[in-house]
C-alpha cells in the first residue's frame, strides 16, 4: 500500500552502506586490509581462551571432557578456517559491514539466550509453555517481547535486503520464510521447542545460502529449487522427530 504496487529505486549511498559497504582500514594497509586481519587474530585469541576456560570449568565440576589432543585439533581447524576467511576478505576490500553486523547480533543474542533469565524463560516456554506458566513465568509477556524482537530483526533484514537490491518492491522477500524455518531446523532447533542455539541457526542459514547460490549457478528452475529446499526441510524435521523418539524410548 505504501509503495502503491510500484518499485522504489535507487537508494542513496548512505542507505546502501550497511548492506554493500566495507569497514574502514584504520591501519591504512596497502594491498591487504590490516583491520580485517587484526579482527581475525583477536577472534582467534578469544576463541582459544574460551575453549580452555570452558574445559577448565568442566573439569572443576567433574564433567567429562575430551582429550587435550582432540581439543587442540578442534581449535586448530577453527583457527585455520577463520584466518583463511579473514585473509581472503583482507585481500579484497576487507570485512563487509553486513558481516560485522551479523557477528554483533550473534554475540548479543547468544549472550541473551545462554546467560540471561529472559533467555532461560524463552527456552522454558518453547519446551513446555504450560509448565512454564505454572512455574510463575509470565508467558504472555515473554511471547509478546519475542514477537516484538522478531519484528525488529525483520525490519533490519528488510533494510539490508533492499539496500543490497538497491530497490524496494512489494513482493521482495516472498518465500524467505521457508529458508528461515529450514535454517533453524538444520541448525539444531527442534519441532517440539526448547532446543537450539543462535550459532546453529546461523550455520543453518549458511547452508541454505550456499544451497540457493549453488542451484542458481546451476540454472535449476525455481520450481525445482522450491521442491529441493522443501525436501531439505522435510529431512531435517524427520531427523529431529527420529532422534526425539529414540531418546524417549
N, C-alpha and C positions, 0 to 999 in steps of 0.2 A: 504493500500500500504506500509506504514512504517513497519508494522508487518509482511508483506508478507503472510497474511492469517493465521498466527500462533499465539499461545498464549504465552505471555511473563510472566514468573513466575519463582521463587518467587521474592519478592522485599526485599530490605534492611529494617531493623527495623526503621531506620531514616525516611524512606518514609511512613511507615505504622503508625507512631506515631500519625499523625493527625486524622486518622480515628479510630484507635484501642487503642490509649493511653489514660491516665487519668492525670488530673492536679496533681501536687505535693502538698503534705500537708506541708505548711511552718510552721505549728504549731507542727508537729511531733506527731499527735494524735495516740493513741493505741486503736485499735478496731473500732474507729469512725474517719472519715476523717473530722477533725475540719475545714479545709479551706472551704469545701463544705457547712458546716453548717453556717459559717460566711457569705458566699456568699448569702445563702438563707435569712439570717437575714437582710443583707444590702438591698437586693432586696425588702424585706417586708417594711422596713423603707422608702425607696424611693417611693414605690407604695403608701403608706399611705400619704406621703407628697404631691405627685402629685394629688391624688384624692381630698384632701381637698383644695389644691391650685386651681384646676380646678373648684371646687364648688364655691369657693370664687370669682373667676373671673366672673363666670356666674351670680352670684347674683349681683356683681358690675355693670354689663352691662344690668341688667334687664331680663336675661334669666330665664326660668322656670327650676327649679332643683327638683330632687326627695327629699323626706323627709330624715331627718338625720338618722332615724332608718333604712330606706332602704339602705342608703349609708353604714352604719356600718355593716349591714348584708352582703352586697356585698363584702366589704373589708374582713370581717371575713372568708367568703367562699374562697376567693382567697388566703388569708394568710394560711389557713389550707391546701389547695391543694399544695401551693408552698413549705411549710415547711415539709409536708409529703413526697413530692418528694425529696427534698434535704436530708432529713433524710434517706430515703431508699437508695439514692446514697452514702451517707456517710457511711452507714453500709456495703456497698460493697467495692468499691475501690475509691469512690469519683466521682466527676463530670467528664464525658468523655470530651476529647479535642474537639470533634466534636460538643458537646452541647454548649460549651463556644464559639466556632466559630459561631454557629448558632445565639446565643444570641447577639454576637457582630454585625453580619450582620443585624439582625432585628433592633437593635438600630440605626445603621448608616443609613439604608435605610428608616426607619420610620422618622428619622430627615430630610433626604433629601426630602421625599415625602410631609411632613407636614410643614416644617419650611424654605424651600428654594425656591427661584424663579424658579430654574430648575424643582423642584417638581411640582410647580403650572403650569408650561409650559406643563409638561408631561400630567397632568390631563386635561388641556385645549385641547391639541391635541387629547387625547382619546375621549373627549366629542364631539368635532366638529373641525376637522382639518382645514376645510376651514375658519371657523370663527376665529380660532387661527391665521391663516396666515394673514387674513385681519386685525387682531389686532396688527400686527407687530412682531409676534413670528417667528423666523427662524425655521420653522417646519422641513425642510430637515436636518438641522444641529442637532436639538434635536433628531430626529429619528435616525440619524447616531450614536450619542453617546449612545442612548438607546440600539442599536444593538451591539455596542462595549462592553457595560456593560454586555449585555446578554452573549456574548462570554467569557468574563472574569469569570462570575459566572458559566458558563457551564464547563470551564476548571477546576475551583475549585471543582465543583461537581464530575468531572471525576477523579480528584486526590483522593478525599475522597472515591469514589466508588471502584476504582481499588485497593486502599490501604486496603479497607475492604475485598475485594475478594482475595487480595494478588496475583492478576493476571490481565493482560490486554488482552482483547480479542476483535477482530474486531467487533463482534456483541453485545458486552456488552452495556447495556442501551437501547437496541431496545425496543420500546414500552413505554418508560418513558414519552414521550410527552403526552400521554393520561392521565397519572397520574398528570402531571404538569398542564394541562389545567383544569382537573376536580378539582384539589386543588384550583385553582384560583376562579372558579365559586362557589364552595362550600363555599369558604371564603368570598364571597360577591362581587366579581368582576362582571361587567355587560357585556353582549354581545355587547351592544351599546357603551361601553367605558366610560372613565371619572369617574368611580366609583370603589372603592375597597381600601383595606388597606394592609400593609405588614403583620400585625398581623393576619388579616383574612386569607391571603394566607397560613401562617404557620399553622393555625388551620385546614384549608382545607387539607394541606399536612399531618397533623397528622391523620386526618380522613381516608385519602387514605392509609396511612401506616398501621393503625390498620386493615383496611379492607383487605389489601393484606396479612398481617400476619395471620389474622383470617381465611381467605379462605385457606391459605397454611396449617395451623394446621388442618383444617377440611378435608384436602386432596381433595379439589374441583379441578376438571380438569382445565387446563389452558384455554380451550375454554370457559367454563362457567365463569371463572374469568374475562376474557375479556368482556364477554357479561354483567356480573353484573356491572363491572366498567363503561361500556358504558351506561348502564341504569341509573346509578347514575349521570353521566354527563348529560344525557338527561333530567332527572328530575330537576337537578339544573338549566339548561338553560331554561326549560319550566317555572319554578317558577320565574326566572328573567323576562322572557317575560310577564308573567301574571301580576307581580307587576308593571312593566313599563306601561302596557296597562291600568291597574286600576288607576295608578297615573295620566295618561294623559286624563282620562275621565272628 
